[in-house]
Amino acid sequence: KLLAAAGGHLPSEAVIDALWPDANLDAGHNRLRTTLSRLRSAAGDLVVRDGETLSLASDLRVDLHEFEREARRALALGSAEASLAVALAGSAISRYRGDLLPGDPYEPWLERPRERARRIALELLDFCSDMATERGDLDEVRRFVELAIELAPYDEHRYLRAASALLEQGRRGAARVVFSRARSALAELGIPPPLDLVRMERRAAG
């Protein structure tokens, strides 16, 4: 898991520091040898050691790596090749199923890769909603924005964007539900609703 989250390669000392931070270097190396031996017995050459570097086997497929690879390509293409970029972004988004390794919620070494994956997913969703806006596809705008809200429930600008798409479709009741969700999310942080949200909410009220 550690190697997968780190891109597939890590120096052995970085692995020891992450997995056994309280062990001295000699004890850490002993634990690492024992762990690698057990892993090899259970799963074959899943992890390969080359000097002081540990790597995942070259033929191993990792969803996280494929997600990041497709995301990089989609964002690099951008609006210059919008159709292909949106298709790649959609494929990458389908690989993202929520927080990385949810069964390990408290591992310190997962914090940065978990946040990186979430940030990339949000970039993809924002990109897809931008492209849908250019096409005038309000249903797609709202769908992508709603997915982004699930990942970042405290970013008020996405609530505004979702509500705006609904109001343009004449769906005032649905827009009011979005405003209510925004107010509740911001209230959890003790933040008053921004002026833009209040103005749009009044517009929805007619």
Backbone as JSON Lines, residues from 0, in Angstrom:
{"i":0,"aa":"K","n":[0.84,-1.21,0.0],"ca":[0.0,0.0,0.0],"c":[0.86,1.25,0.0]}
{"i":1,"aa":"L","n":[1.9,1.23,0.83],"ca":[2.79,2.38,0.91],"c":[3.44,2.66,-0.43]}
{"i":2,"aa":"L","n":[3.95,1.64,-1.08],"ca":[4.59,1.82,-2.38],"c":[3.59,2.29,-3.44]}
{"i":3,"aa":"A","n":[2.41,1.71,-3.44],"ca":[1.39,2.11,-4.41],"c":[1.03,3.58,-4.24]}
{"i":4,"aa":"A","n":[0.86,4.0,-2.99],"ca":[0.48,5.39,-2.72],"c":[1.59,6.36,-3.06]}
{"i":5,"aa":"A","n":[2.84,5.87,-3.04],"ca":[4.0,6.73,-3.29],"c":[4.43,6.74,-4.75]}
{"i":6,"aa":"G","n":[3.66,6.09,-5.63],"ca":[4.0,6.08,-7.05],"c":[4.7,4.83,-7.51]}
{"i":7,"aa":"G","n":[4.93,3.87,-6.59],"ca":[5.49,2.58,-6.99],"c":[6.92,2.36,-6.58]}
{"i":8,"aa":"H","n":[7.63,3.41,-6.12],"ca":[9.05,3.28,-5.76],"c":[9.34,4.11,-4.51]}
{"i":9,"aa":"L","n":[10.19,3.58,-3.64],"ca":[10.64,4.33,-2.47],"c":[11.98,3.79,-2.01]}
{"i":10,"aa":"P","n":[12.86,4.65,-1.48],"ca":[14.07,4.16,-0.82],"c":[13.69,3.33,0.41]}
{"i":11,"aa":"S","n":[14.46,2.32,0.72],"ca":[14.12,1.45,1.84],"c":[14.07,2.23,3.15]}
{"i":12,"aa":"E","n":[14.94,3.23,3.32],"ca":[14.92,4.0,4.57],"c":[13.62,4.81,4.7]}
{"i":13,"aa":"A","n":[13.08,5.28,3.57],"ca":[11.79,6.0,3.62],"c":[10.67,5.04,4.03]}
{"i":14,"aa":"V","n":[10.75,3.79,3.57],"ca":[9.75,2.79,3.95],"c":[9.84,2.51,5.45]}
{"i":15,"aa":"I","n":[11.07,2.34,5.93],"ca":[11.25,2.08,7.37],"c":[10.73,3.24,8.2]}
{"i":16,"aa":"D","n":[11.06,4.45,7.78],"ca":[10.63,5.64,8.52],"c":[9.11,5.75,8.56]}
{"i":17,"aa":"A","n":[8.45,5.38,7.46],"ca":[6.99,5.49,7.4],"c":[6.3,4.4,8.22]}
{"i":18,"aa":"L","n":[6.82,3.17,8.14],"ca":[6.14,2.04,8.78],"c":[6.54,1.84,10.24]}
{"i":19,"aa":"W","n":[7.79,2.14,10.56],"ca":[8.27,1.94,11.93],"c":[9.03,3.18,12.39]}
{"i":20,"aa":"P","n":[8.34,4.3,12.56],"ca":[9.03,5.57,12.86],"c":[9.79,5.57,14.17]}
{"i":21,"aa":"D","n":[9.43,4.7,15.1],"ca":[10.1,4.7,16.41],"c":[11.28,3.72,16.48]}
{"i":22,"aa":"A","n":[11.5,2.97,15.4],"ca":[12.58,1.97,15.42],"c":[13.9,2.61,15.0]}
{"i":23,"aa":"N","n":[15.01,2.15,15.57],"ca":[16.3,2.62,15.06],"c":[16.56,1.94,13.72]}
{"i":24,"aa":"L","n":[17.59,2.4,13.02],"ca":[17.79,1.96,11.64],"c":[18.05,0.46,11.54]}
{"i":25,"aa":"D","n":[18.85,-0.09,12.46],"ca":[19.15,-1.53,12.41],"c":[17.87,-2.34,12.63]}
{"i":26,"aa":"A","n":[17.09,-1.95,13.65],"ca":[15.83,-2.67,13.91],"c":[14.88,-2.52,12.73]}
{"i":27,"aa":"G","n":[14.88,-1.34,12.14],"ca":[14.01,-1.1,10.99],"c":[14.37,-1.98,9.81]}
{"i":28,"aa":"H","n":[15.68,-2.12,9.54],"ca":[16.11,-2.98,8.44],"c":[15.75,-4.44,8.71]}
{"i":29,"aa":"N","n":[15.87,-4.88,9.95],"ca":[15.48,-6.25,10.3],"c":[13.99,-6.46,10.07]}
{"i":30,"aa":"R","n":[13.19,-5.49,10.51],"ca":[11.74,-5.61,10.3],"c":[11.4,-5.62,8.82]}
{"i":31,"aa":"L","n":[12.1,-4.79,8.06],"ca":[11.83,-4.73,6.62],"c":[12.17,-6.06,5.96]}
{"i":32,"aa":"R","n":[13.32,-6.65,6.3],"ca":[13.68,-7.96,5.72],"c":[12.63,-9.01,6.06]}
{"i":33,"aa":"T","n":[12.17,-9.0,7.31],"ca":[11.15,-9.98,7.73],"c":[9.85,-9.76,6.95]}
{"i":34,"aa":"T","n":[9.45,-8.51,6.83],"ca":[8.21,-8.19,6.12],"c":[8.29,-8.59,4.65]}
{"i":35,"aa":"L","n":[9.42,-8.28,4.01],"ca":[9.58,-8.63,2.59],"c":[9.59,-10.14,2.4]}
{"i":36,"aa":"S","n":[10.21,-10.87,3.34],"ca":[10.24,-12.33,3.25],"c":[8.82,-12.9,3.37]}
{"i":37,"aa":"R","n":[8.06,-12.38,4.31],"ca":[6.67,-12.86,4.48],"c":[5.83,-12.51,3.25]}
{"i":38,"aa":"L","n":[6.05,-11.3,2.75],"ca":[5.29,-10.88,1.57],"c":[5.61,-11.76,0.36]}
{"i":39,"aa":"R","n":[6.89,-12.09,0.19],"ca":[7.3,-12.93,-0.94],"c":[6.68,-14.32,-0.81]}
{"i":40,"aa":"S","n":[6.61,-14.84,0.4],"ca":[6.02,-16.17,0.62],"c":[4.53,-16.16,0.32]}
{"i":41,"aa":"A","n":[3.87,-15.04,0.65],"ca":[2.42,-14.97,0.48],"c":[2.0,-14.58,-0.93]}
{"i":42,"aa":"A","n":[2.81,-13.72,-1.61],"ca":[2.33,-13.14,-2.88],"c":[3.37,-13.14,-3.99]}
{"i":43,"aa":"G","n":[4.48,-13.85,-3.81],"ca":[5.49,-13.87,-4.85],"c":[6.25,-12.56,-4.9]}
{"i":44,"aa":"D","n":[6.77,-12.23,-6.09],"ca":[7.6,-11.04,-6.24],"c":[6.75,-9.79,-6.48]}
{"i":45,"aa":"L","n":[5.89,-9.52,-5.55],"ca":[5.02,-8.34,-5.63],"c":[5.85,-7.07,-5.44]}
{"i":46,"aa":"V","n":[6.84,-7.15,-4.55],"ca":[7.76,-6.04,-4.3],"c":[9.17,-6.49,-4.67]}
{"i":47,"aa":"V","n":[9.85,-5.65,-5.44],"ca":[11.2,-5.97,-5.92],"c":[12.19,-5.03,-5.23]}
{"i":48,"aa":"R","n":[13.28,-5.6,-4.74],"ca":[14.32,-4.78,-4.09],"c":[15.52,-4.68,-5.01]}
{"i":49,"aa":"D","n":[15.94,-3.44,-5.3],"ca":[17.11,-3.18,-6.12],"c":[18.04,-2.28,-5.32]}
{"i":50,"aa":"G","n":[19.01,-2.88,-4.66],"ca":[19.86,-2.11,-3.78],"c":[19.05,-1.56,-2.61]}
{"i":51,"aa":"E","n":[19.02,-0.24,-2.49],"ca":[18.28,0.39,-1.4],"c":[16.94,0.95,-1.87]}
{"i":52,"aa":"T","n":[16.45,0.48,-3.01],"ca":[15.15,0.95,-3.53],"c":[14.16,-0.2,-3.57]}
{"i":53,"aa":"L","n":[12.96,0.04,-3.11],"ca":[11.88,-0.93,-3.2],"c":[10.89,-0.46,-4.26]}
{"i":54,"aa":"S","n":[10.44,-1.38,-5.11],"ca":[9.5,-1.05,-6.18],"c":[8.44,-2.13,-6.28]}
{"i":55,"aa":"L","n":[7.27,-1.71,-6.74],"ca":[6.25,-2.68,-7.09],"c":[6.66,-3.39,-8.37]}
{"i":56,"aa":"A","n":[6.26,-4.64,-8.53],"ca":[6.58,-5.4,-9.74],"c":[6.11,-4.63,-10.97]}
{"i":57,"aa":"S","n":[6.91,-4.68,-12.04],"ca":[6.63,-3.86,-13.23],"c":[5.34,-4.23,-13.93]}
{"i":58,"aa":"D","n":[4.87,-5.47,-13.77],"ca":[3.63,-5.89,-14.45],"c":[2.39,-5.7,-13.57]}
{"i":59,"aa":"L","n":[2.56,-5.04,-12.44],"ca":[1.44,-4.83,-11.53],"c":[0.66,-3.58,-11.94]}
{"i":60,"aa":"R","n":[-0.65,-3.72,-12.03],"ca":[-1.5,-2.57,-12.36],"c":[-2.1,-2.0,-11.08]}
{"i":61,"aa":"V","n":[-2.0,-0.69,-10.93],"ca":[-2.51,0.0,-9.74],"c":[-3.52,1.04,-10.21]}
{"i":62,"aa":"D","n":[-4.75,0.95,-9.71],"ca":[-5.8,1.89,-10.12],"c":[-5.37,3.34,-9.91]}
{"i":63,"aa":"L","n":[-4.72,3.62,-8.79],"ca":[-4.3,4.98,-8.49],"c":[-3.38,5.52,-9.57]}
{"i":64,"aa":"H","n":[-2.42,4.71,-10.03],"ca":[-1.47,5.16,-11.04],"c":[-2.18,5.4,-12.37]}
{"i":65,"aa":"E","n":[-3.12,4.53,-12.73],"ca":[-3.85,4.72,-13.98],"c":[-4.76,5.95,-13.9]}
{"i":66,"aa":"F","n":[-5.36,6.17,-12.73],"ca":[-6.17,7.36,-12.52],"c":[-5.32,8.62,-12.73]}
{"i":67,"aa":"E","n":[-4.15,8.67,-12.11],"ca":[-3.31,9.85,-12.22],"c":[-2.76,10.02,-13.64]}
{"i":68,"aa":"R","n":[-2.46,8.92,-14.32],"ca":[-1.94,8.99,-15.69],"c":[-3.0,9.57,-16.63]}
{"i":69,"aa":"E","n":[-4.23,9.06,-16.54],"ca":[-5.3,9.59,-17.39],"c":[-5.63,11.04,-17.04]}
{"i":70,"aa":"A","n":[-5.59,11.36,-15.76],"ca":[-5.89,12.73,-15.33],"c":[-4.86,13.7,-15.9]}
{"i":71,"aa":"R","n":[-3.58,13.36,-15.81],"ca":[-2.53,14.23,-16.35],"c":[-2.72,14.47,-17.84]}
{"i":72,"aa":"R","n":[-3.05,13.41,-18.57],"ca":[-3.23,13.55,-20.01],"c":[-4.45,14.4,-20.33]}
{"i":73,"aa":"A","n":[-5.55,14.18,-19.61],"ca":[-6.77,14.95,-19.85],"c":[-6.53,16.43,-19.59]}
{"i":74,"aa":"L","n":[-5.9,16.75,-18.47],"ca":[-5.69,18.16,-18.12],"c":[-4.66,18.81,-19.03]}
{"i":75,"aa":"A","n":[-3.7,18.02,-19.53],"ca":[-2.72,18.57,-20.47],"c":[-3.37,18.9,-21.81]}
{"i":76,"aa":"L","n":[-4.3,18.05,-22.27],"ca":[-5.01,18.32,-23.53],"c":[-5.92,19.53,-23.38]}
{"i":77,"aa":"G","n":[-6.65,19.59,-22.27],"ca":[-7.51,20.73,-21.98],"c":[-8.52,21.03,-23.08]}
{"i":78,"aa":"S","n":[-8.84,22.3,-23.23],"ca":[-9.86,22.7,-24.2],"c":[-9.36,22.62,-25.64]}
{"i":79,"aa":"A","n":[-8.04,22.47,-25.84],"ca":[-7.49,22.36,-27.19],"c":[-8.01,21.12,-27.9]}
{"i":80,"aa":"E","n":[-8.2,20.04,-27.14],"ca":[-8.8,18.81,-27.68],"c":[-9.88,18.36,-26.7]}
{"i":81,"aa":"A","n":[-10.93,19.17,-26.63],"ca":[-11.93,19.03,-25.56],"c":[-12.59,17.66,-25.53]}
{"i":82,"aa":"S","n":[-12.97,17.13,-26.68],"ca":[-13.7,15.85,-26.7],"c":[-12.86,14.72,-26.12]}
{"i":83,"aa":"L","n":[-11.61,14.63,-26.58],"ca":[-10.73,13.58,-26.08],"c":[-10.41,13.81,-24.61]}
{"i":84,"aa":"A","n":[-10.17,15.07,-24.25],"ca":[-9.85,15.4,-22.86],"c":[-10.99,15.04,-21.92]}
{"i":85,"aa":"V","n":[-12.22,15.35,-22.31],"ca":[-13.38,15.04,-21.47],"c":[-13.55,13.52,-21.35]}
{"i":86,"aa":"A","n":[-13.32,12.79,-22.45],"ca":[-13.43,11.33,-22.41],"c":[-12.4,10.74,-21.45]}
{"i":87,"aa":"L","n":[-11.17,11.24,-21.51],"ca":[-10.12,10.76,-20.61],"c":[-10.43,11.15,-19.17]}
{"i":88,"aa":"A","n":[-10.91,12.36,-18.99],"ca":[-11.27,12.81,-17.64],"c":[-12.39,11.94,-17.07]}
{"i":89,"aa":"G","n":[-13.38,11.62,-17.9],"ca":[-14.47,10.76,-17.44],"c":[-13.99,9.38,-17.04]}
{"i":90,"aa":"S","n":[-13.04,8.85,-17.83],"ca":[-12.47,7.54,-17.5],"c":[-11.71,7.6,-16.18]}
{"i":91,"aa":"A","n":[-10.93,8.67,-15.99],"ca":[-10.19,8.81,-14.74],"c":[-11.14,8.97,-13.56]}
{"i":92,"aa":"I","n":[-12.17,9.79,-13.72],"ca":[-13.13,10.0,-12.64],"c":[-13.78,8.69,-12.22]}
{"i":93,"aa":"S","n":[-14.05,7.83,-13.19],"ca":[-14.7,6.55,-12.88],"c":[-13.8,5.66,-12.02]}
{"i":94,"aa":"R","n":[-12.49,5.9,-12.06],"ca":[-11.56,5.12,-11.24],"c":[-11.5,5.63,-9.81]}
{"i":95,"aa":"Y","n":[-11.93,6.87,-9.61],"ca":[-11.86,7.46,-8.28],"c":[-13.14,7.12,-7.53]}
{"i":96,"aa":"R","n":[-13.01,6.31,-6.48],"ca":[-14.2,5.83,-5.76],"c":[-14.24,6.37,-4.33]}
{"i":97,"aa":"G","n":[-13.64,7.54,-4.14],"ca":[-13.59,8.11,-2.8],"c":[-12.18,8.12,-2.28]}
{"i":98,"aa":"D","n":[-12.03,8.4,-1.0],"ca":[-10.71,8.53,-0.41],"c":[-9.86,7.29,-0.63]}
{"i":99,"aa":"L","n":[-8.6,7.54,-0.91],"ca":[-7.63,6.48,-1.13],"c":[-7.51,5.6,0.12]}
{"i":100,"aa":"L","n":[-7.58,4.28,-0.1],"ca":[-7.44,3.29,0.98],"c":[-8.27,3.66,2.21]}
{"i":101,"aa":"P","n":[-9.6,3.68,2.07],"ca":[-10.45,4.08,3.19],"c":[-10.36,3.16,4.4]}
{"i":102,"aa":"G","n":[-9.86,1.95,4.21],"ca":[-9.7,1.04,5.34],"c":[-8.54,1.38,6.25]}
{"i":103,"aa":"D","n":[-7.73,2.38,5.83],"ca":[-6.59,2.83,6.64],"c":[-6.72,4.34,6.89]}
{"i":104,"aa":"P","n":[-7.73,4.75,7.65],"ca":[-8.02,6.18,7.76],"c":[-6.99,7.0,8.53]}
{"i":105,"aa":"Y","n":[-6.14,6.35,9.35],"ca":[-5.28,7.12,10.24],"c":[-3.79,6.97,9.95]}
{"i":106,"aa":"E","n":[-3.43,6.37,8.83],"ca":[-2.01,6.21,8.52],"c":[-1.42,7.56,8.08]}
{"i":107,"aa":"P","n":[-0.42,8.08,8.8],"ca":[0.14,9.4,8.44],"c":[0.7,9.45,7.02]}
{"i":108,"aa":"W","n":[1.28,8.33,6.54],"ca":[1.89,8.35,5.22],"c":[0.86,8.38,4.09]}
{"i":109,"aa":"L","n":[-0.42,8.23,4.44],"ca":[-1.48,8.31,3.42],"c":[-2.05,9.71,3.26]}
{"i":110,"aa":"E","n":[-1.74,10.61,4.16],"ca":[-2.38,11.93,4.13],"c":[-2.11,12.67,2.83]}
{"i":111,"aa":"R","n":[-0.85,12.75,2.43],"ca":[-0.5,13.52,1.22],"c":[-1.02,12.86,-0.05]}
{"i":112,"aa":"P","n":[-0.78,11.54,-0.28],"ca":[-1.34,10.94,-1.51],"c":[-2.86,10.95,-1.54]}
{"i":113,"aa":"R","n":[-3.5,10.82,-0.36],"ca":[-4.96,10.87,-0.31],"c":[-5.46,12.26,-0.74]}
{"i":114,"aa":"E","n":[-4.83,13.3,-0.21],"ca":[-5.22,14.67,-0.55],"c":[-4.9,14.96,-2.02]}
{"i":115,"aa":"R","n":[-3.77,14.44,-2.52],"ca":[-3.42,14.66,-3.92],"c":[-4.45,14.03,-4.86]}
{"i":116,"aa":"A","n":[-4.88,12.82,-4.55],"ca":[-5.88,12.16,-5.39],"c":[-7.21,12.91,-5.36]}
{"i":117,"aa":"R","n":[-7.6,13.39,-4.17],"ca":[-8.85,14.15,-4.06],"c":[-8.75,15.45,-4.86]}
{"i":118,"aa":"R","n":[-7.6,16.13,-4.78],"ca":[-7.41,17.38,-5.51],"c":[-7.47,17.16,-7.02]}
{"i":119,"aa":"I","n":[-6.86,16.07,-7.48],"ca":[-6.89,15.76,-8.92],"c":[-8.32,15.47,-9.36]}
{"i":120,"aa":"A","n":[-9.07,14.71,-8.56],"ca":[-10.46,14.41,-8.9],"c":[-11.28,15.69,-9.01]}
{"i":121,"aa":"L","n":[-11.05,16.64,-8.1],"ca":[-11.77,17.92,-8.15],"c":[-11.37,18.71,-9.4]}
{"i":122,"aa":"E","n":[-10.09,18.69,-9.76],"ca":[-9.65,19.37,-10.98],"c":[-10.36,18.79,-12.21]}
{"i":123,"aa":"L","n":[-10.48,17.47,-12.25],"ca":[-11.14,16.82,-13.38],"c":[-12.62,17.19,-13.44]}
{"i":124,"aa":"L","n":[-13.28,17.17,-12.28],"ca":[-14.7,17.5,-12.25],"c":[-14.94,18.96,-12.63]}
{"i":125,"aa":"D","n":[-14.08,19.86,-12.16],"ca":[-14.22,21.26,-12.53],"c":[-13.97,21.46,-14.02]}
{"i":126,"aa":"F","n":[-12.98,20.74,-14.55],"ca":[-12.71,20.82,-15.99],"c":[-13.91,20.33,-16.8]}
{"i":127,"aa":"C","n":[-14.47,19.19,-16.41],"ca":[-15.63,18.65,-17.14],"c":[-16.84,19.58,-17.05]}
{"i":128,"aa":"S","n":[-17.03,20.21,-15.88],"ca":[-18.15,21.15,-15.76],"c":[-17.91,22.39,-16.61]}
{"i":129,"aa":"D","n":[-16.64,22.83,-16.71],"ca":[-16.32,23.97,-17.58],"c":[-16.62,23.64,-19.04]}
{"i":130,"aa":"M","n":[-16.23,22.44,-19.47],"ca":[-16.48,22.05,-20.86],"c":[-17.98,21.91,-21.12]}
{"i":131,"aa":"A","n":[-18.72,21.41,-20.14],"ca":[-20.17,21.3,-20.29],"c":[-20.82,22.68,-20.36]}
{"i":132,"aa":"T","n":[-20.27,23.63,-19.61],"ca":[-20.77,25.01,-19.67],"c":[-20.58,25.58,-21.06]}
{"i":133,"aa":"E","n":[-19.41,25.33,-21.66],"ca":[-19.15,25.83,-23.02],"c":[-20.1,25.21,-24.02]}
{"i":134,"aa":"R","n":[-20.49,23.96,-23.79],"ca":[-21.45,23.3,-24.7],"c":[-22.88,23.72,-24.41]}
{"i":135,"aa":"G","n":[-23.11,24.37,-23.28],"ca":[-24.47,24.74,-22.9],"c":[-25.27,23.57,-22.35]}
{"i":136,"aa":"D","n":[-24.56,22.52,-21.87],"ca":[-25.23,21.33,-21.33],"c":[-25.38,21.5,-19.82]}
{"i":137,"aa":"L","n":[-26.49,22.12,-19.4],"ca":[-26.68,22.44,-17.98],"c":[-26.85,21.19,-17.12]}
{"i":138,"aa":"D","n":[-27.43,20.14,-17.68],"ca":[-27.57,18.9,-16.9],"c":[-26.2,18.32,-16.54]}
{"i":139,"aa":"E","n":[-25.28,18.36,-17.51],"ca":[-23.94,17.85,-17.24],"c":[-23.19,18.76,-16.28]}
{"i":140,"aa":"V","n":[-23.38,20.08,-16.43],"ca":[-22.76,21.01,-15.49],"c":[-23.17,20.64,-14.07]}
{"i":141,"aa":"R","n":[-24.46,20.5,-13.88],"ca":[-24.97,20.22,-12.53],"c":[-24.47,18.87,-12.02]}
{"i":142,"aa":"R","n":[-24.42,17.87,-12.9],"ca":[-23.98,16.53,-12.48],"c":[-22.53,16.57,-11.99]}
{"i":143,"aa":"F","n":[-21.66,17.21,-12.76],"ca":[-20.25,17.27,-12.35],"c":[-20.06,18.12,-11.11]}
{"i":144,"aa":"V","n":[-20.81,19.21,-11.01],"ca":[-20.68,20.07,-9.83],"c":[-21.16,19.33,-8.58]}
{"i":145,"aa":"E","n":[-22.25,18.58,-8.72],"ca":[-22.75,17.8,-7.57],"c":[-21.72,16.78,-7.11]}
{"i":146,"aa":"L","n":[-21.04,16.14,-8.05],"ca":[-19.99,15.19,-7.68],"c":[-18.85,15.9,-6.96]}
{"i":147,"aa":"A","n":[-18.51,17.11,-7.43],"ca":[-17.46,17.88,-6.78],"c":[-17.87,18.29,-5.37]}
{"i":148,"aa":"I","n":[-19.13,18.64,-5.19],"ca":[-19.61,19.02,-3.86],"c":[-19.47,17.86,-2.88]}
{"i":149,"aa":"E","n":[-19.7,16.64,-3.35],"ca":[-19.55,15.49,-2.47],"c":[-18.11,15.36,-1.97]}
{"i":150,"aa":"L","n":[-17.15,15.74,-2.81],"ca":[-15.74,15.66,-2.42],"c":[-15.3,16.86,-1.59]}
{"i":151,"aa":"A","n":[-15.88,18.02,-1.87],"ca":[-15.47,19.25,-1.18],"c":[-16.72,19.99,-0.73]}
{"i":152,"aa":"P","n":[-17.38,19.51,0.33],"ca":[-18.69,20.06,0.72],"c":[-18.64,21.45,1.33]}
{"i":153,"aa":"Y","n":[-17.44,22.02,1.53],"ca":[-17.35,23.34,2.16],"c":[-16.91,24.44,1.2]}
{"i":154,"aa":"D","n":[-16.86,24.13,-0.1],"ca":[-16.51,25.14,-1.11],"c":[-17.79,25.76,-1.66]}
{"i":155,"aa":"E","n":[-18.1,26.98,-1.2],"ca":[-19.41,27.54,-1.52],"c":[-19.59,27.86,-3.0]}
{"i":156,"aa":"H","n":[-18.48,28.11,-3.74],"ca":[-18.65,28.51,-5.14],"c":[-19.27,27.4,-5.98]}
{"i":157,"aa":"R","n":[-19.07,26.14,-5.57],"ca":[-19.66,25.04,-6.34],"c":[-21.17,24.95,-6.09]}
{"i":158,"aa":"Y","n":[-21.6,25.27,-4.88],"ca":[-23.04,25.34,-4.62],"c":[-23.67,26.42,-5.5]}
{"i":159,"aa":"L","n":[-23.0,27.55,-5.61],"ca":[-23.52,28.64,-6.44],"c":[-23.62,28.21,-7.9]}
{"i":160,"aa":"R","n":[-22.64,27.46,-8.34],"ca":[-22.65,27.03,-9.73],"c":[-23.78,26.03,-9.99]}
{"i":161,"aa":"A","n":[-23.96,25.11,-9.06],"ca":[-25.05,24.13,-9.21],"c":[-26.4,24.83,-9.19]}
{"i":162,"aa":"A","n":[-26.57,25.77,-8.25],"ca":[-27.85,26.48,-8.14],"c":[-28.1,27.33,-9.38]}
{"i":163,"aa":"S","n":[-27.04,27.95,-9.91],"ca":[-27.18,28.77,-11.11],"c":[-27.68,27.94,-12.29]}
{"i":164,"aa":"A","n":[-27.12,26.73,-12.44],"ca":[-27.56,25.85,-13.53],"c":[-29.03,25.47,-13.36]}
{"i":165,"aa":"L","n":[-29.42,25.21,-12.14],"ca":[-30.83,24.86,-11.87],"c":[-31.76,26.03,-12.15]}
{"i":166,"aa":"L","n":[-31.35,27.23,-11.75],"ca":[-32.19,28.4,-11.99],"c":[-32.34,28.68,-13.48]}
{"i":167,"aa":"E","n":[-31.27,28.46,-14.24],"ca":[-31.35,28.65,-15.69],"c":[-32.33,27.66,-16.32]}
{"i":168,"aa":"Q","n":[-32.53,26.53,-15.66],"ca":[-33.5,25.55,-16.15],"c":[-34.89,25.8,-15.57]}
{"i":169,"aa":"G","n":[-35.03,26.84,-14.77],"ca":[-36.32,27.14,-14.15],"c":[-36.67,26.24,-12.98]}
{"i":170,"aa":"R","n":[-35.69,25.57,-12.42],"ca":[-35.94,24.61,-11.33],"c":[-35.63,25.28,-9.99]}
{"i":171,"aa":"R","n":[-36.51,26.18,-9.58],"ca":[-36.26,27.0,-8.39],"c":[-36.29,26.15,-7.11]}
{"i":172,"aa":"G","n":[-37.19,25.2,-7.03],"ca":[-37.27,24.36,-5.84],"c":[-35.98,23.59,-5.63]}
{"i":173,"aa":"A","n":[-35.43,23.02,-6.7],"ca":[-34.17,22.27,-6.6],"c":[-33.02,23.2,-6.22]}
{"i":174,"aa":"A","n":[-33.06,24.42,-6.76],"ca":[-32.02,25.4,-6.42],"c":[-32.07,25.75,-4.94]}
{"i":175,"aa":"R","n":[-33.3,25.86,-4.39],"ca":[-33.42,26.19,-2.97],"c":[-32.86,25.07,-2.09]}
{"i":176,"aa":"V","n":[-33.01,23.83,-2.55],"ca":[-32.42,22.7,-1.82],"c":[-30.89,22.84,-1.78]}
{"i":177,"aa":"V","n":[-30.3,23.25,-2.91],"ca":[-28.84,23.45,-2.96],"c":[-28.42,24.55,-2.0]}
{"i":178,"aa":"F","n":[-29.2,25.65,-1.96],"ca":[-28.87,26.73,-1.04],"c":[-28.93,26.25,0.42]}
{"i":179,"aa":"S","n":[-29.91,25.42,0.72],"ca":[-30.05,24.9,2.08],"c":[-28.85,24.04,2.44]}
{"i":180,"aa":"R","n":[-28.39,23.23,1.5],"ca":[-27.21,22.39,1.75],"c":[-25.98,23.27,1.97]}
{"i":181,"aa":"A","n":[-25.86,24.34,1.18],"ca":[-24.71,25.24,1.33],"c":[-24.72,25.9,2.7]}
{"i":182,"aa":"R","n":[-25.87,26.38,3.12],"ca":[-25.97,27.02,4.43],"c":[-25.6,26.05,5.54]}
{"i":183,"aa":"S","n":[-26.08,24.81,5.45],"ca":[-25.79,23.82,6.48],"c":[-24.3,23.51,6.55]}
{"i":184,"aa":"A","n":[-23.68,23.35,5.36],"ca":[-22.24,23.03,5.33],"c":[-21.42,24.17,5.91]}
{"i":185,"aa":"L","n":[-21.75,25.41,5.53],"ca":[-21.0,26.56,6.02],"c":[-21.24,26.77,7.52]}
{"i":186,"aa":"A","n":[-22.47,26.49,7.97],"ca":[-22.78,26.65,9.39],"c":[-21.94,25.72,10.25]}
{"i":187,"aa":"E","n":[-21.6,24.54,9.73],"ca":[-20.76,23.61,10.48],"c":[-19.39,24.22,10.77]}
{"i":188,"aa":"L","n":[-18.96,25.13,9.89],"ca":[-17.66,25.78,10.07],"c":[-17.8,27.14,10.74]}
{"i":189,"aa":"G","n":[-19.04,27.52,11.05],"ca":[-19.26,28.83,11.66],"c":[-19.09,29.98,10.7]}
{"i":190,"aa":"I","n":[-19.32,29.71,9.39],"ca":[-19.13,30.72,8.35],"c":[-20.5,31.21,7.87]}
{"i":191,"aa":"P","n":[-20.75,32.52,7.85],"ca":[-22.02,33.02,7.34],"c":[-22.09,32.85,5.82]}
{"i":192,"aa":"P","n":[-23.28,32.71,5.26],"ca":[-23.39,32.55,3.81],"c":[-22.85,33.77,3.08]}
{"i":193,"aa":"P","n":[-22.09,33.6,2.0],"ca":[-21.56,34.75,1.27],"c":[-22.68,35.55,0.59]}
{"i":194,"aa":"L","n":[-22.37,36.79,0.28],"ca":[-23.37,37.69,-0.29],"c":[-23.92,37.16,-1.61]}
{"i":195,"aa":"D","n":[-23.05,36.57,-2.45],"ca":[-23.51,36.04,-3.74],"c":[-24.57,34.96,-3.54]}
{"i":196,"aa":"L","n":[-24.36,34.12,-2.53],"ca":[-25.34,33.07,-2.25],"c":[-26.66,33.66,-1.78]}
{"i":197,"aa":"V","n":[-26.6,34.67,-0.91],"ca":[-27.82,35.31,-0.42],"c":[-28.6,35.93,-1.57]}
{"i":198,"aa":"R","n":[-27.89,36.62,-2.47],"ca":[-28.55,37.26,-3.61],"c":[-29.21,36.24,-4.51]}
{"i":199,"aa":"M","n":[-28.49,35.16,-4.79],"ca":[-29.06,34.14,-5.67],"c":[-30.24,33.44,-5.0]}
{"i":200,"aa":"E","n":[-30.14,33.25,-3.7],"ca":[-31.24,32.63,-2.95],"c":[-32.49,33.49,-3.03]}
{"i":201,"aa":"R","n":[-32.31,34.8,-2.95],"ca":[-33.47,35.7,-3.08],"c":[-34.06,35.63,-4.48]}
{"i":202,"aa":"R","n":[-33.17,35.5,-5.46],"ca":[-33.65,35.36,-6.84],"c":[-34.47,34.08,-6.99]}
{"i":203,"aa":"A","n":[-34.01,33.0,-6.37],"ca":[-34.74,31.73,-6.45],"c":[-36.1,31.82,-5.76]}
{"i":204,"aa":"A","n":[-36.17,32.67,-4.71],"ca":[-37.42,32.83,-4.01],"c":[-38.42,33.67,-4.81]}
{"i":205,"aa":"G","n":[-37.93,34.3,-5.88],"ca":[-38.81,35.07,-6.74],"c":[-39.15,36.43,-6.19]}
